[in-house]
Amino acid sequence: MSPRWIQFAWRNTLRNRRRSAVTVSIAALGTAAILLAGGFALSTYQGLAQAAARNTGHLIIGTTAQFSRDEDTPLQHGLDNADALGRQLLADPAVRQVLPRVEFTGLISNGDKSTVMMAAGVDAQAEFSVKGPFLTLVAGRLLQGDEKLKVMLGEGLARSLKAGPGSGLTLMASTTEGALNALDVSVVGVVSSGVPDVDKRLVYTDLASAQQLLVTQRVSTLGVFLDRMDATADAQQRLQTLLRGQPAAAALTVQTWQDQAFFYRGVRDLYNRIFGALGLIIGCIVVFVVTNAMAMAIIERTREIGTLRALGTLPAQLVRCLALEGLMLGGVGAALGALLTGAVALGLLLFPVQMPPPPGRSSGYPLLIAVDPALWAATLAAMLLLAMAASAWVARRTVNLPVVDALAHV
């Protein structure tokens, strides 16, 4: 199409500024609705994924039996020589940190009352710095790397035992040989994981104390934290190849955070259905509203189209011109919708809005809008095509009316 027709189409959009402003506004709101809904869904998925990876590590290394069979005694399928294996893993350029972990269950007592605990022995010096703020400190302080026989309790467990920072408790668990062992510890902090049912049983202690209680030098698993999440698949292949070259490597397996993230997968499948239905509804509304706006903008000009036909303008020329007008209006509207979405996303970063706690949790999460280039490009392109296609479809019917009927249209 020649520049003259482009200029003609542009001037036509400016002739009736009210009609053009309404059409642009509808396209802008439709674009913003899709981008805001899609950005919220993406931010939700990203938040769930980051929380799952932060909890276990991007990669989890353990024996094959650790992931496939139950243990008869604590750490029956644990890892030996975890320190040496950790140093080998740190040689990979994508590996940021390797955190050993001892997971065990047992009883915890204040002398008058005993209750079940779900405990974890961790490298306190690195655990809370590498993972970031995955726990909320309610009272006291976090574990430090150079202290032993110290514990942190979940908020619900501390309330049940009437314990707080400075309280003395006793941990009881079966050793790797099946005998019962006990260890006196003191509480340094009370924390919340955000899940009340977990906080009723949660205990954190240092790695050495956990191994002393279980009478072993093994660890349950090694959590491998990478420099970025999208490096997980490549790093898994490299580390699996590395482990095959080690003694007894056939007994070791490298799993990703998704293999361990049962909660994430369940919530993701649920959200896929919710956001899918929501996206379908929003998409249908946007298509009908934008198509109707474009149709009305052309139908109102039926007499003008009839005049142009009477002056000798060809129907094909009019269709191309009107489609170009729709493309311009849709493009301006899509650009304004993208700017509106960007402003909302930036505003939520500068002025945080907290969402209410989801079912089963005691803490909310920040409302964020993810800015995904692929989503934005697809939405803007779809809005341009929709505006142009709607204009061309209505224009084909209008320009083919008899000239006398078009001139007499009211």
QUIGI-V787773 format. One record per pair of residues at least 12 apart in sequence whose ideal C-beta (glycine too) atoms are under 7 Angstrom apart, sorted by sequence separation. I is the first residue (numbers start at 1). J is the second residue. D is the distance in whole Angstrom. If there is no record, write none. Layout:
BEGIN
I;J;D + I;J;D
END
This chain:
BEGIN
65;77;4 + 86;98;4 + 105;117;7 + 170;182;6 + 171;183;5 + 354;366;6 + 355;367;5 + 105;118;6 + 106;119;7 + 305;318;6 + 353;366;7 + 63;77;5 + 86;100;7 + 105;119;7 + 128;142;5 + 170;184;6 + 171;185;6 + 240;254;5 + 352;366;5 + 353;367;4 + 104;119;5 + 239;254;5 + 63;79;6 + 168;184;7 + 169;185;6 + 62;79;6 + 103;120;6 + 138;155;5 + 82;100;5 + 102;120;7 + 151;169;7 + 168;186;5 + 169;187;6 + 236;254;5 + 101;120;6 + 102;121;4 + 124;143;4 + 167;186;7 + 348;367;6 + 124;144;6 + 125;145;3 + 166;186;7 + 167;187;5 + 185;205;7 + 236;256;6 + 348;368;6 + 101;122;6 + 124;145;5 + 166;187;7 + 348;369;6 + 165;187;6 + 99;122;7 + 100;123;6 + 164;187;6 + 165;188;6 + 99;123;6 + 163;187;5 + 165;189;6 + 185;209;7 + 232;256;5 + 298;322;6 + 345;369;4 + 139;164;6 + 140;165;3 + 344;369;6 + 139;165;6 + 164;190;6 + 183;209;7 + 345;371;6 + 99;126;6 + 99;127;6 + 341;369;7 + 97;126;6 + 183;212;7 + 342;371;7 + 74;104;5 + 183;213;5 + 99;130;6 + 158;190;5 + 181;213;6 + 294;326;5 + 97;130;5 + 149;183;7 + 151;185;5 + 153;187;6 + 181;215;6 + 149;184;7 + 150;185;6 + 155;190;6 + 149;185;5 + 150;186;6 + 151;187;6 + 152;188;6 + 155;191;7 + 149;186;7 + 152;189;4 + 153;190;5 + 154;191;7 + 155;192;5 + 150;188;5 + 152;190;7 + 154;192;7 + 176;214;6 + 177;215;7 + 338;376;6 + 152;191;5 + 154;193;7 + 175;214;5 + 176;215;6 + 117;157;7 + 156;196;6 + 160;200;7 + 173;213;6 + 175;215;4 + 176;216;5 + 173;214;6 + 57;99;7 + 157;199;7 + 171;213;6 + 338;380;6 + 156;199;4 + 157;200;6 + 154;198;7 + 155;199;5 + 156;200;4 + 157;201;6 + 115;160;6 + 143;188;6 + 154;199;3 + 157;202;6 + 115;161;7 + 154;200;6 + 157;203;7 + 334;380;5 + 141;188;6 + 142;189;6 + 154;201;7 + 113;161;6 + 140;188;5 + 141;189;5 + 154;202;3 + 140;189;3 + 153;202;7 + 334;383;4 + 139;189;7 + 140;190;6 + 153;203;6 + 333;383;7 + 334;384;6 + 110;161;5 + 139;190;4 + 110;162;7 + 137;189;6 + 138;190;4 + 151;203;6 + 152;204;4 + 108;161;7 + 110;163;6 + 138;191;6 + 151;204;6 + 330;383;5 + 331;384;6 + 137;191;6 + 138;192;6 + 151;205;5 + 330;384;5 + 136;191;6 + 150;205;7 + 135;191;4 + 136;192;4 + 150;206;7 + 330;386;7 + 135;192;7 + 327;384;6 + 330;387;2 + 135;193;6 + 136;194;7 + 148;206;6 + 329;387;6 + 330;388;6 + 110;169;6 + 147;206;7 + 109;169;7 + 148;208;5 + 149;209;5 + 327;387;6 + 108;169;6 + 109;170;5 + 143;204;6 + 148;209;5 + 326;387;4 + 327;388;4 + 326;388;5 + 108;171;6 + 109;172;7 + 143;206;6 + 326;390;6 + 106;171;6 + 107;172;4 + 323;388;5 + 326;391;3 + 106;172;5 + 325;391;6 + 106;173;3 + 323;391;5 + 104;173;6 + 322;391;5 + 323;392;4 + 322;392;7 + 323;395;6 + 319;392;6 + 322;395;4 + 319;395;5 + 54;131;5 + 318;395;6 + 319;396;6 + 54;132;6 + 55;134;7 + 54;134;5 + 319;399;6 + 318;399;5 + 122;204;6 + 124;206;5 + 118;201;4 + 117;201;6 + 118;202;6 + 119;203;4 + 120;204;6 + 121;205;5 + 123;207;5 + 315;399;4 + 116;201;6 + 121;206;6 + 122;207;6 + 315;400;6 + 117;203;5 + 119;205;6 + 121;207;5 + 121;209;7 + 121;210;2 + 121;211;7 + 309;399;7 + 119;210;7 + 294;387;6 + 298;391;6 + 305;398;6 + 310;403;5 + 305;399;6 + 309;403;5 + 108;203;6 + 130;225;6 + 295;390;7 + 299;394;7 + 290;386;6 + 294;390;4 + 298;394;5 + 302;398;6 + 290;387;6 + 294;391;5 + 298;395;6 + 306;403;5 + 309;406;6 + 310;407;7 + 74;173;7 + 287;386;6 + 291;390;4 + 295;394;4 + 299;398;7 + 74;174;6 + 290;390;6 + 294;394;7 + 298;398;6 + 306;406;3 + 307;407;7 + 73;174;6 + 74;175;7 + 75;176;5 + 305;406;6 + 306;407;4 + 74;176;6 + 73;176;6 + 303;406;6 + 306;409;7 + 302;406;5 + 303;407;6 + 73;178;5 + 102;207;6 + 104;210;7 + 303;409;5 + 100;207;6 + 302;409;4 + 102;210;4 + 102;211;6 + 104;214;6 + 102;219;5 + 103;220;5 + 101;219;6 + 102;220;5 + 100;219;4 + 101;220;6 + 101;221;6 + 100;222;6 + 101;223;6 + 98;222;5 + 99;223;4 + 98;224;6 + 99;225;7 + 97;225;5 + 95;224;6 + 96;225;5 + 96;226;6 + 95;226;6 + 96;227;5 + 94;226;5 + 94;227;6 + 89;224;6 + 86;222;6 + 82;219;5 + 85;222;7 + 94;231;5 + 78;216;7 + 80;218;6 + 75;214;6 + 79;218;6 + 74;214;5 + 78;218;3 + 79;219;5 + 82;222;6 + 75;216;5 + 78;219;6 + 94;235;5 + 78;220;6 + 79;221;7 + 75;218;5 + 79;222;7 + 92;235;7 + 75;220;6 + 92;238;6 + 92;239;7 + 89;239;6 + 66;220;7 + 88;242;7 + 66;221;7 + 62;220;7 + 62;221;4 + 61;221;6 + 60;221;5 + 61;222;4 + 60;223;6 + 61;224;6 + 59;224;4 + 195;360;6 + 57;223;3 + 58;224;6 + 195;361;6 + 196;362;5 + 56;223;6 + 57;224;5 + 58;225;6 + 194;361;5 + 57;225;5 + 58;226;4 + 194;362;6 + 194;363;4 + 192;362;7 + 58;229;6 + 59;232;7 + 58;232;5 + 53;229;6 + 59;235;6 + 59;236;6 + 59;239;6 + 67;253;6 + 64;251;6 + 63;251;5 + 67;255;6 + 63;252;6 + 64;253;5 + 61;252;6 + 62;253;6 + 61;254;5 + 59;254;6 + 60;255;5 + 59;256;6 + 58;256;7 + 58;257;5 + 57;257;7 + 60;260;6 + 56;257;5 + 53;257;4 + 56;260;5 + 52;257;5 + 52;261;4 + 52;264;4 + 49;264;7 + 48;264;5 + 48;267;6 + 48;268;7 + 45;268;7 + 44;271;6 + 136;363;7 + 41;275;4 + 37;278;6 + 37;279;6 + 37;282;6 + 34;282;6 + 33;282;5 + 34;283;7 + 34;286;6 + 33;286;6 + 30;286;4 + 30;289;6 + 30;290;5 + 26;289;6 + 27;290;6 + 26;290;6 + 26;293;4 + 23;293;5 + 22;293;7 + 23;294;7 + 23;297;5 + 19;297;6 + 19;300;7 + 27;329;7 + 31;333;6 + 35;337;7 + 39;341;7 + 27;330;5 + 31;334;5 + 35;338;7 + 24;329;6 + 28;333;4 + 32;337;4 + 36;341;6 + 23;329;5 + 27;333;2 + 31;337;3 + 35;341;4 + 39;345;7 + 26;333;7 + 27;334;6 + 30;337;7 + 31;338;6 + 24;332;5 + 28;336;4 + 29;337;7 + 32;340;5 + 36;344;6 + 20;329;6 + 24;333;4 + 28;337;4 + 32;341;5 + 27;337;7 + 9;321;5 + 13;325;5 + 24;336;7 + 28;340;7 + 8;321;6 + 12;325;6 + 5;320;7 + 9;324;4 + 13;328;6 + 5;321;6 + 9;325;5 + 13;329;6 + 6;324;7 + 10;328;6 + 47;365;6 + 1;320;6 + 5;324;7 + 9;328;6 + 1;324;7 + 46;370;6 + 43;368;4 + 43;369;6 + 43;370;4 + 42;370;4 + 40;369;6 + 39;369;4 + 42;372;5 + 39;370;5 + 39;371;7 + 36;369;6 + 39;372;7 + 42;375;7 + 38;375;5 + 35;375;7 + 35;376;6 + 35;379;6 + 34;379;5 + 31;379;6 + 31;383;5 + 30;383;7 + 27;383;6 + 27;387;6
END
